[in-house]
Each structure stands twice: as C-alpha cells, then as structure tokens.
Amino acid sequence: MADDLILHFGYFGIFLVLVLGGLGLPVPEEMPIIVAAVLTRKGTMQWIPALGSCFAGVLVGDFIVYALGFFYGEKVLSLPLTRKFLTRAREAQIKGYFHRHGVKILILGRFAVGFRTAAYLTAGILRLPALKLFLTDLCAATFSTLLMFGLGYAFASKVEEGFQEAKHYLTPAIALILGAWLLHRYVKARMRAGLPVGPPVLVSEDVPLPPDDLHRKDPRAEAGPLAEILPGPEAGPTGSPPEAPLALPDVPPVPDPSLIHQPSVAPDRRT
C-alpha cells in the first residue's frame, strides 16, 4: 500500500506516508525512506528531492503531533485516536522521562516502535520549547534518515528482490492480520458488555456427593517402602495397637429418696 502510494504520487507520496506514520499510521518510518532510496538507485527519482521529501515528512509529522498536545493539552487524551497510543499511565511515565532526561529521550525514542508519537504528544502537553525540540528532532531525524537512506541505496538490488518475494506472501499475511484484529475486537466487545467469552461452562443444580469414607484408602498402601514405619489406620499415635478401654466395676444405682415408702408411726397413748 505505502510503496504503491509512493510510486503513484512520487515525492509527495514519500512525504505523505511519513506524515501519516508520525500521526500513528502503522507504517515503520524506515520503510518509505528505504523505498525512496531504492527508487533513487534505479533512476526513477533524484536523490536530492527524494531525501528532502524524507526529511520534510519526518519533521512535519512529528510537529503536527507536538502541536496537538501543545494547543489541546490534556484534552487530547479524550480523543479515540490518541487513546490508542497514549494512556494516562503512559503519559505519566513519559513525563517522568522528560523530567529526568529532557529532550534527549526523543533521540533514542525515535528507534522505539510506538514510542515516537506518544513522546511528541507528551512534549506538546508539557509545552516544551518548540525551538529546542525542533533542533533535537532535526539531529535525530538527520541521523536516522541518512542511515536508512544510505543502506537502502547501497543494498537496493537485495531490497528489491525481497520486495518481489514478499508480494507472494502479502495477501495471506494481510488476511491473517485482519482476522486476528477482528477476533480481538469481538472478544474485547463481549468482555466490555459483560458477556462470557470462550466455551460455555456446564452449570448443574445437583448437590455434590460427600467424600467416600467407606472406601478410603489405607495410607500404608500408598507409602510403599515406608509402610513398615508409618502407623496403620487402626494403630495408636506411637504406632502400637490401641489400648482396650478400662473395665469399670458395676455400681448399683442409688434410689431416689423421694420414691422410698416410709411406714407411719402410731402415737403413744400410754399416758
């Protein structure tokens, strides 16, 4: 897609793809630069305007992102597009990088996939000086653009052969990526709606049975060689047979005094 756009629009196509990549388009920055170098080696383009288009696309893409953060501030995080590559937690993390290391992180962050757009957006939210940011971005873009353009120009034949071979796998790869993306969106939508994801779980109203104490296994049978040491199920706490309970003597029951019949005594009349 990107190489067709470059072939169709020429130098403006290089510029456009790089600007869209700076805005979050999933296209590596190195790809249009290498394509421009290959076309220059073949004679389709002139190297000065091709290299200038690469520089312009990289810088303009970065500063459009910086301007969004500069003018809209924290409100830019509420946009659906920006939430995909800059969350509140990631913004706090990048702010910490800026406070500790300054704009130097933009030089190393250019080579980190997915970090460049988030870093320039955060720089705009922090309202870092535009001139200092431009000079830093120019140094970083000069190094990375010249490196990729030089490698693409030197190995143009190998790169072109790789492009030709990749075309055979391009359609299956796009179909696989599209299917994975649709599956991810489907699962995420069901989870957001609170619906179950995956195979159904069997739900039964039957009460589970209690543990089977009648067929409990003897631990001595599972112990193996230690069976002689371990006490059996009927043994006492020290491994010896349990002692028989002591026999108590039979004690006659004590009658209730209230139930004993006492004979009445006649009064003495010998007076």
Secondary structure, 3 states (H helix, E strand, C coil): CHHHHHHHHCHHHHHHHHHHHHCCCCCCCHHHHHHHHHHHHHCCCCHHHHHHHHHHHHHHHHHHHHHHHHHHHHHHHHCCCHHHCCCHHHHHHHHHHHHHHHHHHHHHHCCCCCHHHHHHHHHHHCCCCHHHHHHHHHHHHHHHHHHHHHHHHHCHHHHHHHHHHHHHHHHHHHHHHHHHHHHHHHHHHHHHHCCCCCCCCCCCCCCCCCCCCCCCCCHHHHHHHHHHCCCCCCCCCCCCCCCCCCCCCCCCCCCCHHHCCCCCCCCCCCC
